[in-house]
Structure formats: structure tokens, C-alpha cells
Amino acid sequence: MTARPIRVRLPDASLHVGPVVDLRGVDAAPDAATLRRAVVGGLPAEPAAPSVVRPAPTPVHPFVARLAAGSSFDRRGALAALARVRGHDAGGALTELERVREAIAEAAPAESADLAAARRRAAEAGAETDRLRERVATIRGRVEAVREAGGDADAVEAELAAAMRRLSEVSTDRVAARQRLDALETEARRARDSREARMRLEDRAANLERDARRTLAAAVYDAFAAAVAALPPAFDADAGTEPGEFAGDPLSATLAVARAAPLRAPVVVDPAVVDRFGGLTRSVRYLSGPVVVR
């Protein structure tokens, strides 16, 4: 398959066109990470950045846009993306996953006010009420004692009336504080139940996502295994018969996914990888897509 030409414009305004753009030894060429961003993102982020005019990348491209030793690689995620690009789906797992995600959104825990403050306020109101009751009882005893002694009880009765008014106010505050605390505790229980339900749903969603990835990865594993088998001996990788059996470095897996995927946009290949293939021609033949060497 002949790759479509791409156009790479460097920050010095030089233009490089073709299905293969070799930037080895080009002083104006930016680093590989910058070129990768230009490939995946499209238009340059700033005037001094390079631009890469290319067909729109597929969902597989973010996994394989940079081909270099030492890069991490989400093999199952890449295989799942590859399967989707090739028209596979995970069947009922994705439908159920969508339902679970909707349920997660509905189970978002309600925010709870500060229970500690409410408990403290209810306790303080209760203590103040008890203190004032004792004070009222003490003053009432003094009123009776003055009356029994035939003295003038007006001053003590006025003190008693003031204490009783204050007791009434604090008792009202105590009832309000207790009601507020009861409401907050009910809210907290509901929030806790909601959080627990959300956690169960999130666990279910994670399991469904893993199941979907496994299903999708299995659907394209023969193509991936064939791409691994086509690698030169220098890569020393073995795909096995299922995703869990792959033996090899992340670069080998990345290269195999890139070969199995429809590469519309270019991949940025490290010169050391080109050398492991035994030259640029063999690298391009293996990848069957547009290539930028940097």
C-alpha cells in the first residue's frame, strides 16, 4: 500500500513533502514530542510550532503516533481502539456500561453540612437549658424563702421572671438545634448510602470497561499477532494466542498495532527504530503508512 503524501512545515518556514519525511540532520527540525503533538493535534499551538498537513488521525493514532524505545504503551487500550476502528464492538457490555454510567451520575452524593458544628450547637443549647433550669429552681426557692420570712420579694421575683424568659429563649434554641441536627444526620445517612451506591456502580463500570476491552482486544488479536510475527528478529517479540500472552517490549507492541491500524496520519519514528529495522525502506514497508523520522 502506498502512503499518501503529507506536508511538514518547520518553524524556519521550510516545507517537507512526501509519504516519508526524513528530518535526520535537519537543524530546524523540532524535537519528536513537538512533532507528535503537531501530528495528533493538527494546527500548531503557536506560530513558532511546526505544522503537519495530514488526513485526520484515527482513534488509534494517539497510542502509536510516537515510535521510540522506552515509551510506555497501553496495549489493551490500543487494541480496543484498533478493534473499534476495524468495525468491532463489545456488544451488550457497552450498552450496560452506558446504563451504569448514567446511574453513577444520578447517584452523585449530596453535599452534607458540617455535622460536627451542628452537634456542638445542640450540645451547647442543651447544657445552657439545663443550667438555666437549675438557676430558675434556685431563684424560685429564694422567692419562697423571702415570702415566708415576710420580706419584700419584688426584686427576687423580677430576677426569677428574667431567668424564666431566658430559659424560654434557650429552650426554643435547643429545640431548633435538635431539629437541625436531626435533619443533618438524615442528610448524612442519605449521602453515605448514595456514596456506597456510587462506589458499587463505579466498581461495576470498571469491570464492564475491562470486559469490553478484553472483548475488543480479542477481536483483533489475530491481526496484531500477525503484525508481531512480521517484525524483524531484532525486536524479539512473541504475541502468543491471546492478549495476556504477549511477550516483548512496549515498542514491539506499539509497532504491531501501528501496522495493523489504518495509518492515515503519519507516525513519528525514532532513528534508532529505523536502524533496528535495518533501514528506512524496511521501516516504511512494515508500517505501510506515512512516516516522519525524527
C-alpha positions in Angstrom: 0.0 0.0 0.0 1.4 3.4 -1.0 1.1 6.0 1.8 -0.5 9.4 0.9 1.9 12.3 1.0 2.0 14.7 3.9 3.3 18.2 4.3 5.5 19.2 7.2 6.3 22.9 7.6 9.1 23.6 10.1 9.4 26.8 12.3 12.0 28.2 9.8 9.3 28.0 7.1 10.9 25.1 5.2 8.5 22.7 3.7 9.0 18.9 3.5 6.5 16.9 1.4 6.1 13.2 0.8 4.8 10.0 2.3 8.2 9.8 4.1 9.7 12.9 5.7 13.2 12.2 7.0 14.3 15.0 9.3 17.5 13.5 10.4 20.2 16.1 10.2 17.7 18.9 9.7 18.8 21.7 12.1 15.4 23.4 12.1 13.5 20.3 13.0 11.9 20.4 16.4 12.1 17.6 18.9 10.0 14.4 18.4 7.5 15.3 21.1 6.7 18.6 19.4 6.2 16.8 16.1 4.0 14.2 17.7 1.7 17.0 19.1 1.5 18.6 15.7 0.5 15.2 14.1 -2.1 14.4 16.7 -3.4 17.9 17.3 -3.4 19.3 13.8 -2.9 23.0 13.6 0.1 24.4 15.5 -0.5 25.7 19.0 1.7 28.8 18.4 3.3 30.5 15.4 6.7 29.0 16.1 5.5 25.4 16.2 5.7 23.1 13.2 2.5 22.2 11.3 1.7 18.9 9.7 -0.9 18.8 7.0 -2.3 15.2 7.0 -5.5 13.2 6.9 -7.4 13.1 10.1 -5.9 10.5 12.5 -8.0 7.6 13.7 -8.6 6.9 17.4 -5.7 4.5 17.4 -3.2 7.3 16.5 -2.6 8.7 20.0 -1.3 5.3 21.0 1.1 4.9 18.1 2.0 8.5 17.0 5.5 8.2 18.5 7.5 5.1 17.9 10.6 5.0 20.1 12.2 2.6 22.6 11.4 3.2 26.2 7.9 4.7 25.7 5.1 3.3 27.8 2.2 1.7 26.0 -1.4 0.8 26.9 -1.6 -2.4 24.8 -5.1 -3.3 25.7 -6.4 0.2 25.3 -4.7 0.4 21.9 -6.1 -3.0 20.8 -9.6 -1.9 21.9 -9.2 1.3 19.8 -7.9 -0.7 16.9 -10.9 -3.0 17.1 -13.3 -0.1 17.0 -11.6 1.4 14.0 -11.9 -2.0 12.3 -15.7 -2.0 13.0 -15.8 -4.3 16.0 -17.8 -3.6 19.1 -18.2 -5.1 22.6 -21.8 -5.9 22.3 -24.0 -5.8 25.4 -21.1 -4.8 27.6 -21.0 -1.3 26.2 -24.8 -0.9 26.4 -24.8 -1.9 30.1 -21.8 0.3 30.7 -23.7 3.3 29.4 -26.6 2.5 31.7 -24.2 2.1 34.7 -22.6 5.5 33.9 -26.0 7.1 33.8 -26.8 5.6 37.2 -23.5 6.9 38.6 -24.4 10.4 37.5 -27.7 10.1 39.3 -26.1 8.6 42.4 -23.8 11.6 42.9 -23.7 12.1 46.7 -25.5 15.1 48.1 -23.3 17.6 49.9 -23.6 17.4 53.7 -23.3 20.4 56.0 -20.9 20.4 59.0 -22.4 17.8 61.3 -19.7 18.5 63.9 -20.8 22.1 64.2 -24.5 21.1 64.5 -23.7 18.5 67.2 -21.7 21.1 69.1 -24.5 23.7 68.8 -27.1 21.2 70.0 -24.9 20.1 73.0 -24.3 23.8 73.9 -28.0 24.6 73.8 -28.8 21.6 75.9 -26.2 22.4 78.5 -27.4 26.1 78.7 -31.0 24.9 79.1 -30.1 22.6 82.0 -28.0 25.4 83.6 -30.9 27.9 83.4 -33.4 25.4 84.8 -31.2 24.9 87.8 -30.9 28.7 88.1 -34.7 29.1 87.9 -35.2 26.5 90.5 -32.7 28.2 92.8 -34.3 31.6 92.4 -37.8 30.2 92.9 -36.5 28.8 96.2 -35.2 32.2 97.3 -38.6 33.8 96.4 -40.4 31.4 98.7 -37.9 31.9 101.4 -38.3 35.7 101.3 -42.1 35.4 101.3 -42.0 33.0 104.3 -39.8 35.5 106.2 -42.3 38.3 105.4 -39.8 40.3 103.4 -40.1 42.2 100.1 -39.8 39.6 97.3 -40.2 42.1 94.4 -36.5 42.2 93.4 -36.1 38.4 93.7 -39.4 37.9 91.7 -38.0 40.2 89.0 -34.8 38.2 88.8 -36.9 35.0 88.6 -39.0 36.4 85.7 -35.8 37.4 83.8 -34.4 33.9 84.3 -37.6 32.3 83.1 -37.7 34.4 80.0 -34.1 33.5 79.2 -34.9 29.8 79.9 -37.8 30.0 77.4 -35.5 31.5 74.7 -32.8 29.0 75.2 -35.3 26.1 75.2 -36.6 27.3 71.9 -33.0 27.4 70.6 -32.4 23.9 71.9 -35.4 22.6 70.0 -34.3 24.3 66.8 -30.7 23.0 67.2 -32.0 19.5 67.8 -34.3 19.7 64.7 -31.4 21.0 62.7 -29.1 18.2 63.9 -31.8 15.5 63.1 -32.1 16.9 59.6 -28.4 16.9 59.0 -28.0 13.4 60.3 -30.7 12.2 58.0 -29.0 14.0 55.1 -25.6 12.5 56.1 -27.2 9.0 56.1 -28.6 9.5 52.7 -25.3 10.9 51.4 -23.5 7.9 52.9 -25.9 5.5 51.2 -25.5 7.4 47.9 -21.7 7.2 48.2 -21.8 3.5 48.8 -24.2 3.0 45.9 -21.9 5.1 43.7 -18.9 3.1 44.7 -20.7 -0.1 43.8 -21.7 1.3 40.5 -18.1 2.6 39.8 -16.8 -0.9 40.5 -19.3 -2.3 38.1 -18.4 0.2 35.5 -14.7 -0.6 35.9 -15.4 -4.3 35.4 -17.5 -3.7 32.4 -14.8 -1.5 30.9 -12.3 -4.3 31.4 -14.7 -6.8 29.9 -15.3 -4.6 26.9 -11.5 -4.1 26.4 -10.9 -7.8 26.6 -13.7 -8.5 24.0 -12.4 -5.8 21.6 -8.7 -6.9 22.1 -9.6 -10.5 21.3 -11.5 -9.5 18.1 -8.3 -8.1 16.6 -5.7 -10.2 18.2 -5.0 -12.4 15.2 -4.2 -9.2 13.2 -2.0 -8.0 16.0 -0.2 -11.3 16.3 0.4 -11.4 12.6 2.0 -7.9 12.8 4.2 -9.1 15.7 5.3 -12.1 13.7 6.2 -9.7 10.8 8.7 -7.8 13.0 12.4 -8.3 12.2 14.2 -10.7 14.6 15.9 -7.6 16.2 12.7 -6.9 18.1 12.4 -10.4 19.7 8.6 -10.4 20.4 6.1 -13.2 20.6 2.3 -12.4 20.6 1.1 -15.8 21.8 -2.5 -16.6 21.2 -4.3 -14.0 23.4 -3.6 -10.6 24.8 -2.3 -11.9 28.1 0.4 -14.0 26.4 2.3 -11.2 24.7 6.0 -11.3 25.4 8.1 -8.4 24.3 8.9 -4.7 24.9 6.3 -1.9 24.6 7.9 -0.7 21.4 7.3 -4.0 19.6 3.6 -3.9 20.7 3.3 -0.3 19.5 4.8 -1.1 16.1 2.5 -4.1 15.7 -0.6 -2.0 16.5 0.6 0.7 14.1 1.0 -1.9 11.3 -2.5 -3.4 12.0 -4.1 0.0 12.1 -5.1 2.1 9.1 -2.4 4.8 9.3 -3.9 7.9 7.7 -1.8 10.4 9.7 2.0 9.9 10.0 3.8 8.3 12.8 7.0 9.9 14.2 9.7 7.3 14.2 12.9 7.5 16.2 16.1 7.0 14.1 17.2 4.2 16.4 14.0 2.3 15.5 14.8 2.8 11.8 18.2 1.3 12.5 16.7 -1.8 14.2 14.6 -2.4 11.1 17.7 -2.3 9.0 16.9 0.9 7.2 14.2 3.4 6.3 12.9 1.4 3.4 12.2 -1.7 5.6 10.6 0.5 8.3 8.2 2.2 5.9 7.4 -1.1 4.2 6.5 -2.6 7.6 4.3 0.3 8.8 2.6 0.8 5.4 1.8 4.4 6.2 3.2 7.9 6.2 6.3 8.4 8.4 8.2 11.3 9.9 11.7 10.3 11.1 12.9 12.4 14.0 
